[in-house]
């Protein structure tokens, strides 16, 4: 509701999260859809916590917002990170849902503020993803008969 008309929030919960999410005006639970790749293609913005999906979505160049309401607990108790998430995240770290809603209202400003971090993230973690991997594999298979 905070985003107003014309916005649809697609919610895809972690597979371990149980219980039903009630669809409502502007909110659609897509947790039952197989795979997330198709959702990434249609999403204008990714709102996530620490999901590895951020690496795939970074290839789109579209904004990412990080809902980090439990950052200290996740970092120190649950899993930790394979990178310094607090300094390397390619978008703002937002603690409250109000902060997320506010950031969604002005994604251009968020994108501009985090442009350097986003580009650094893409350069360091997505440098081999150029869209041509499948063609290179096919070329190699066809050129080197078994």
Buried (B, 14 or more C-beta within 10 A) or exposed (E): EEBEEEBEBBEBEEEEEEEEBEEEEBBEBBEEEEEBEEBBEEBEBBBBBBBEBBBBBBBEEBBBBBBBBEBEEBBEEEEEEEEEBEEEBBBBBBEEEEBBBEBBEEBEEBBEBBEEBBEBBBEEBBEEEEEEEEEEEEEEEEEEEE
